[in-house]
Amino acid sequence: MTTALAWLAAPAEAEQVARLLVEFRDHYGRDWPSENAFLAGVERLMEDPGTEFLLGSPGADASPAGVCALRYRYGLWHAADDCWLEDLYVQAGARGRGLGAALVDAAKERARARGCRRIELDVSDQNPGAWELYERLGFSAEYKPPGRNVLMGLKLEEE
């Protein structure tokens, strides 16, 4: 059995990161932002020390088939940086082979290496596979007492 791999994406891998994020966009039935905007955004964010991208493959000889975007910011409640697991995507043909778990494990390693005390993310209740993966890897909606936490948002501008 091959072992899934995950690594910190280098600037030379920006096109692979952007390609996978465009596939993620397409997976949700969207056509905006454009491919060029994704590539420009990935290149811009790779220059930002508060952002990292991880790439993953289902095996050593396989092309990247998964991507994870991480954002870092200082959190007052833990007096340390927090990590936001912003996006995680695995191509349909590579699912079920441990790639999602490898990317999440690599995200946890990166967060620890940067001194983070927590990782946060959002997951749709319409995506039970992702929900199960995150729970299996220790994530919970009850991680901040006293009760269940829900991410809320407000769109400021229509797309």
C-alpha positions in Angstrom: 0.0 0.0 0.0 1.3 3.5 -0.9 1.5 6.2 1.7 0.0 9.6 1.1 2.5 12.5 1.4 2.0 16.1 2.2 4.6 19.0 2.1 4.9 22.7 2.3 4.4 24.1 -1.2 7.3 26.1 -2.5 6.8 29.2 -4.7 7.8 27.2 -7.7 4.7 25.1 -7.1 2.2 28.0 -7.2 0.7 26.8 -10.4 0.0 23.4 -9.0 -1.6 25.0 -5.9 -3.7 27.3 -8.0 -4.8 24.4 -10.3 -6.1 22.4 -7.4 -7.9 25.4 -5.9 -9.6 26.0 -9.3 -10.7 22.4 -9.2 -12.1 23.1 -5.7 -13.9 26.1 -7.1 -15.3 24.0 -9.9 -16.4 21.3 -7.5 -18.7 23.8 -5.9 -20.2 24.8 -9.3 -18.6 28.2 -9.4 -16.7 29.9 -12.3 -15.3 32.9 -10.4 -12.6 34.0 -9.5 -10.9 33.2 -12.8 -8.0 30.8 -13.1 -5.6 33.8 -13.6 -7.0 35.4 -10.4 -6.4 32.2 -8.5 -2.8 32.0 -9.7 -2.1 35.7 -8.9 -3.7 35.3 -5.5 -1.7 32.2 -4.7 1.5 33.9 -5.8 0.6 36.9 -3.7 -0.2 34.8 -0.6 2.9 32.8 -0.9 4.8 36.0 -0.2 2.8 36.6 2.9 4.4 35.1 6.0 0.9 34.6 7.5 -0.1 32.1 4.8 1.1 28.7 3.8 -0.1 26.2 1.3 0.4 22.4 1.6 0.4 20.0 -1.3 -0.2 16.3 -1.1 -0.1 13.2 -3.3 -1.4 9.7 -2.8 2.1 8.3 -3.2 5.8 9.2 -3.8 5.5 8.8 -7.6 2.1 10.6 -7.9 1.4 14.1 -8.9 -0.1 16.5 -6.3 -3.8 15.6 -5.9 -4.6 17.6 -2.8 -4.1 21.1 -1.4 -4.5 22.8 1.9 -4.4 26.6 2.7 -3.3 27.7 6.1 -3.6 31.2 7.6 -2.0 32.4 10.8 -3.0 35.2 13.1 -2.3 36.2 16.7 -5.0 35.1 19.1 -5.5 36.9 22.4 -7.3 34.1 24.2 -4.3 31.8 23.9 -1.5 34.4 23.8 -0.1 32.7 20.7 -0.8 32.4 17.0 -3.9 30.6 15.8 -4.0 28.6 12.6 -7.0 28.8 10.3 -7.3 25.8 8.0 -9.0 27.8 5.3 -9.3 25.3 2.5 -8.7 21.6 2.0 -9.4 19.8 -1.3 -8.6 16.3 -2.6 -9.3 15.3 -6.2 -12.1 12.8 -6.4 -9.9 10.1 -7.8 -7.5 10.4 -4.9 -10.1 10.3 -2.1 -10.2 7.4 0.3 -6.4 6.8 0.2 -5.4 8.9 3.2 -4.5 12.1 1.4 -6.9 14.3 3.3 -5.6 12.9 6.6 -2.0 13.4 5.5 -2.8 17.1 4.7 -4.5 17.7 8.0 -1.7 16.0 9.9 0.8 18.2 8.0 -1.3 21.2 8.9 -1.1 20.3 12.6 2.6 19.9 12.3 3.0 23.3 10.6 0.8 24.9 13.2 2.8 23.4 16.1 6.1 24.4 14.5 4.9 28.0 14.3 3.9 27.9 18.0 0.1 27.9 17.4 -2.1 26.7 20.3 -5.1 25.9 18.2 -6.3 25.2 14.7 -9.8 26.3 13.6 -11.7 25.5 10.4 -15.2 25.5 9.0 -16.9 22.5 7.5 -20.4 22.2 5.9 -22.9 19.8 7.4 -23.6 19.0 3.7 -20.1 17.4 3.5 -20.3 14.4 5.8 -17.1 12.9 4.5 -15.1 16.0 5.5 -16.9 16.3 8.8 -16.0 12.7 9.7 -12.4 13.2 8.7 -12.0 16.2 10.9 -13.7 14.5 13.9 -11.6 11.4 13.4 -8.5 13.6 13.6 -9.6 15.3 16.8 -11.6 18.4 15.7 -14.8 19.2 17.5 -17.5 21.9 17.5 -17.2 21.8 21.3 -13.5 22.7 21.5 -14.3 26.1 23.1 -16.5 25.8 26.2 -19.2 26.3 27.2 -21.0 24.9 24.2 -21.1 24.1 20.5 -19.4 26.6 18.2 -20.7 27.7 14.9 -18.9 29.8 12.3 -20.9 32.8 11.2 -20.3 35.2 8.4 -21.7 38.2 6.5 -21.2 38.8 2.8 -20.3 42.5 2.3 -20.4 42.4 -1.5 -22.1 40.2 -4.0 -20.0 38.3 -6.4 
